[in-house]
Amino acid sequence: MTEQESRASEEAYAGKGLGSRELVITTDMLDSYYEGLEIDRSRYAEDPTIVPPMVLTAADGGFAGAGLGNAFGNLWIRQQWEMRLPAVVSQAYKVTSKILDVYDWRERSVVKQEVSVWTGDGEMMARGTHHQSYMVKQTSGMVKLRDPKAKEGVRRFAVPQGEELEPIDRTITLEMCGSFFHGNRNYHTNKEAAEELGFSNVVVGGKMTMSYVGELMDRRFAKDWHEGGSLDVKFTNIVWPDEHVTARGVITGRTEEEAGIRATVAVWAEKDDGTVVIVGTASALE
């Protein structure tokens, strides 16, 4: 194998195609989602085959060569999603993926990966962009994390004006993490695995905190969130097991489109001491 072929198979680089794979959302995956988040699934009673859009975060995994060689201290920093069609349980979808960019961010390198989810008829159902950050130099010891109180723009979060969405709050336990991630041993479920990557404790997965934000939109906009919703969030602080987190949203404006009126929503999640752990914007037609 040539050096170029080795690089192509092992590490991400801008413009790299990752190929395609099949995604089937199973009932077990849905059980893990609802049980891990402690979310009531009764609102899907009329059509239990419909899937909450945040379950589609499963689409960005499973691609070989999508990361960098040094996984020590890796963290999510941003996620973007646009939804076009609702996903259905047990239906097979095609997922294609490519690396859009690899860029520097503070002392880290970030892989920007795009995934597109397609129906069997070749229609795009959803598209996501995942920003995963990797340590540049550190390979052992403990990851140095910035003090949340020292982060400008985060320590004094200004709640926007507008129509408030009903918040969702949970104390996220280690057991919930285990359920959400299907019992797999990794740094989101197991302390020893977390320590191997330089963290003092289990890191509550960004998929979990983002899913609570998604649930805000799901409860408020329902079908319109599934068909034409968008989400763009940044992960600003780590959540540790047994911390109480509240996801919030405020409708800050409305614009007229050909398809109808689109509501723009400021979304965030915070700990009890006001530390913001995720912040961004979402939108959906009304």
Wavefront OBJ file of the C-alpha trace (Angstrom):
o trace
v 0.000 0.000 0.000
v 1.348 3.427 -0.936
v 1.606 6.268 1.595
v -1.313 8.030 -0.119
v -3.466 4.889 0.036
v -2.620 4.425 3.711
v -3.581 8.023 4.448
v -6.846 7.632 2.543
v -7.837 4.584 4.560
v -6.822 5.859 7.986
v -7.374 9.617 8.332
v -9.729 12.319 7.160
v -8.664 15.038 4.743
v -10.596 17.746 2.903
v -12.427 16.362 -0.113
v -12.215 12.725 0.959
v -15.180 10.584 -0.067
v -16.272 8.091 2.558
v -18.567 6.045 0.374
v -22.002 4.902 1.452
v -23.690 2.530 3.873
v -27.172 1.372 4.758
v -29.049 2.767 7.747
v -32.048 0.996 9.221
v -33.626 2.579 12.289
v -34.669 -0.358 14.425
v -37.104 -0.582 17.305
v -34.100 -1.245 19.569
v -32.571 2.073 18.497
v -35.821 3.853 19.302
v -36.034 2.131 22.681
v -32.503 3.322 23.473
v -33.441 6.863 22.468
v -36.607 7.097 24.558
v -35.241 5.218 27.572
v -31.859 6.961 27.525
v -33.419 10.422 27.422
v -36.375 9.416 29.624
v -38.689 10.799 26.959
v -42.386 9.930 26.752
v -43.131 8.388 23.359
v -46.902 8.777 23.678
v -47.036 11.648 21.189
v -46.167 9.071 18.526
v -49.073 6.845 19.540
v -51.048 7.668 16.374
v -48.152 6.578 14.161
v -45.421 4.762 16.133
v -43.488 4.131 12.913
v -42.414 7.800 12.706
v -38.951 8.516 14.117
v -37.855 11.617 16.101
v -35.431 13.453 13.762
v -32.562 13.424 16.254
v -32.389 9.639 15.943
v -30.808 10.400 12.554
v -27.582 11.366 14.335
v -26.838 7.649 13.967
v -26.168 8.410 10.303
v -22.814 10.121 10.854
v -21.137 7.073 12.379
v -19.820 3.893 10.872
v -17.605 5.445 8.193
v -13.992 4.255 8.222
v -11.392 6.970 7.828
v -13.684 9.771 8.996
v -11.474 10.840 11.908
v -7.885 11.665 12.765
v -5.311 9.263 14.169
v -5.119 10.764 17.652
v -8.503 10.167 19.311
v -7.255 11.368 22.709
v -9.543 14.085 24.095
v -11.788 14.249 21.031
v -15.010 16.229 21.410
v -17.962 17.422 19.348
v -17.967 21.173 18.769
v -20.825 21.704 16.314
v -23.717 19.914 14.597
v -25.937 21.092 11.754
v -29.023 19.318 10.388
v -31.676 19.973 7.788
v -34.677 17.664 7.642
v -36.813 17.191 4.545
v -38.813 14.014 5.132
v -39.725 12.027 8.274
v -37.790 8.834 8.905
v -39.706 5.576 9.363
v -38.895 2.588 11.563
v -37.442 -0.506 9.835
v -37.099 1.219 6.481
v -33.690 1.022 4.798
v -31.991 4.291 3.870
v -28.777 4.975 2.013
v -26.265 7.241 3.735
v -23.461 8.897 1.775
v -20.667 10.861 3.404
v -17.648 13.008 2.609
v -15.129 15.189 4.410
v -15.772 18.839 3.608
v -12.805 20.285 5.478
v -10.153 19.779 8.151
v -9.417 23.042 9.943
v -7.628 24.378 13.020
v -9.527 25.546 16.083
v -7.537 26.709 19.119
v -5.193 23.820 20.020
v -7.287 21.299 18.073
v -7.906 20.092 14.547
v -11.526 19.757 13.448
v -12.944 17.332 10.901
v -16.042 18.670 9.134
v -17.994 15.672 7.864
v -21.180 15.788 5.811
v -23.729 12.977 5.710
v -26.728 12.760 3.393
v -29.597 10.354 4.019
v -31.517 9.108 0.979
v -34.763 7.231 0.548
v -34.967 4.102 -1.583
v -36.361 6.269 -4.378
v -33.254 8.468 -4.351
v -34.858 11.444 -2.608
v -32.817 13.237 0.034
v -34.441 12.825 3.434
v -31.949 14.696 5.619
v -28.469 16.196 5.584
v -26.136 16.681 8.521
v -22.777 18.332 9.058
v -20.688 17.115 11.955
v -17.677 18.986 13.406
v -15.468 16.661 15.490
v -12.413 18.143 17.222
v -9.155 16.280 17.889
v -6.104 17.077 19.994
v -3.122 18.138 17.900
v -0.275 17.218 20.254
v -1.509 15.678 23.513
v -1.736 11.888 23.659
v -1.722 11.124 27.390
v -2.471 12.584 30.806
v -5.607 14.654 31.369
v -7.254 16.978 28.882
v -7.089 20.605 29.984
v -10.597 22.065 29.841
v -11.352 25.767 29.867
v -13.145 27.135 32.912
v -16.774 27.796 31.860
v -16.791 30.995 33.914
v -13.830 32.307 31.893
v -15.432 31.871 28.482
v -16.519 35.161 26.977
v -20.039 35.161 25.601
v -20.994 32.125 27.669
v -20.663 33.212 31.272
v -23.269 35.973 30.800
v -25.767 34.364 28.446
v -28.463 36.830 27.423
v -31.858 35.164 27.149
v -33.442 36.391 23.899
v -36.834 38.054 23.757
v -39.722 36.185 22.200
v -42.201 33.366 22.631
v -40.772 30.746 24.968
v -41.032 27.040 24.201
v -41.854 24.702 27.050
v -38.465 23.668 28.505
v -37.304 20.098 29.007
v -35.134 19.271 32.019
v -33.441 16.083 33.147
v -30.799 14.906 35.576
v -28.685 12.812 33.205
v -27.461 9.723 35.015
v -24.811 7.202 34.043
v -27.575 4.640 33.596
v -29.299 6.922 31.089
v -26.033 7.262 29.173
v -25.696 3.494 29.042
v -29.227 3.090 27.699
v -28.863 5.845 25.116
v -25.622 4.406 23.723
v -26.976 0.853 23.647
v -24.709 -0.334 26.476
v -21.546 0.109 24.389
v -18.364 0.704 26.354
v -16.985 4.117 25.420
v -16.166 7.434 27.049
v -19.879 8.337 27.088
v -20.757 5.324 29.239
v -17.664 4.093 31.089
v -15.296 6.003 33.395
v -12.236 3.893 32.582
v -12.797 4.450 28.865
v -13.163 8.185 29.541
v -9.899 8.254 31.518
v -8.113 6.531 28.634
v -9.038 9.531 26.499
v -7.982 12.074 29.122
v -11.259 12.884 30.894
v -11.742 12.617 34.642
v -15.251 11.221 34.292
v -17.750 9.977 31.730
v -18.573 12.657 29.167
v -22.317 12.867 28.547
v -22.627 12.517 24.780
v -23.394 15.568 22.691
v -26.061 13.482 20.969
v -27.970 13.415 24.243
v -27.946 17.153 24.940
v -28.684 17.921 21.283
v -31.582 15.469 21.331
v -33.243 17.407 24.154
v -33.026 20.531 21.982
v -34.520 18.522 19.130
v -37.324 17.401 21.428
v -38.175 21.062 22.112
v -38.728 21.582 18.408
v -40.510 18.259 17.989
v -43.045 19.051 20.685
v -43.731 22.561 19.405
v -43.728 22.036 15.630
v -44.383 18.286 15.192
v -44.729 17.379 11.509
v -43.346 20.733 10.347
v -40.138 20.005 12.262
v -39.805 16.621 10.568
v -40.462 18.089 7.121
v -38.297 21.147 6.589
v -36.797 21.772 10.026
v -33.214 22.910 10.544
v -30.783 22.923 13.461
v -27.339 24.460 13.986
v -25.826 24.117 17.460
v -22.438 24.502 19.101
v -21.281 22.505 22.124
v -19.789 24.937 24.611
v -19.227 22.924 27.804
v -19.091 19.297 28.912
v -21.971 17.713 30.826
v -20.983 15.155 33.468
v -23.190 12.368 34.881
v -25.753 13.383 37.527
v -25.833 17.007 36.375
v -29.227 18.598 35.870
v -29.664 20.131 32.412
v -32.514 22.225 31.015
v -33.091 22.660 27.286
v -34.791 25.920 26.313
v -35.996 27.703 23.222
v -37.400 31.101 22.259
v -39.087 31.973 18.958
v -37.236 35.135 17.966
v -38.833 35.849 14.599
v -40.930 34.689 11.681
v -40.372 35.026 7.955
v -42.636 34.326 5.012
v -41.560 31.676 2.519
v -43.223 30.115 -0.491
v -44.091 27.074 1.620
v -45.453 29.107 4.533
v -44.304 30.976 7.635
v -40.967 29.862 9.076
v -40.255 30.401 12.756
v -36.677 31.042 13.837
v -35.854 29.719 17.305
v -32.918 30.483 19.587
v -32.117 27.223 21.385
v -29.770 26.362 24.234
v -29.259 24.003 27.157
v -27.846 24.982 30.524
v -26.842 23.571 33.872
v -28.399 24.751 37.126
v -25.550 27.224 37.719
v -26.250 28.877 34.360
v -23.380 27.238 32.484
v -24.486 26.943 28.868
v -23.595 23.557 27.373
v -25.154 23.906 23.934
v -26.337 26.977 22.016
v -27.592 27.675 18.531
v -30.571 28.224 16.273
v -33.339 26.103 14.832
v -36.226 26.721 12.479
v -39.433 25.126 11.256
v -42.508 26.045 9.272
v -45.698 26.748 11.184
l 1 2 3 4 5 6 7 8 9 10 11 12 13 14 15 16 17 18 19 20 21 22 23 24 25 26 27 28 29 30 31 32 33 34 35 36 37 38 39 40 41 42 43 44 45 46 47 48 49 50 51 52 53 54 55 56 57 58 59 60 61 62 63 64 65 66 67 68 69 70 71 72 73 74 75 76 77 78 79 80 81 82 83 84 85 86 87 88 89 90 91 92 93 94 95 96 97 98 99 100 101 102 103 104 105 106 107 108 109 110 111 112 113 114 115 116 117 118 119 120 121 122 123 124 125 126 127 128 129 130 131 132 133 134 135 136 137 138 139 140 141 142 143 144 145 146 147 148 149 150 151 152 153 154 155 156 157 158 159 160 161 162 163 164 165 166 167 168 169 170 171 172 173 174 175 176 177 178 179 180 181 182 183 184 185 186 187 188 189 190 191 192 193 194 195 196 197 198 199 200 201 202 203 204 205 206 207 208 209 210 211 212 213 214 215 216 217 218 219 220 221 222 223 224 225 226 227 228 229 230 231 232 233 234 235 236 237 238 239 240 241 242 243 244 245 246 247 248 249 250 251 252 253 254 255 256 257 258 259 260 261 262 263 264 265 266 267 268 269 270 271 272 273 274 275 276 277 278 279 280 281 282 283 284 285 286
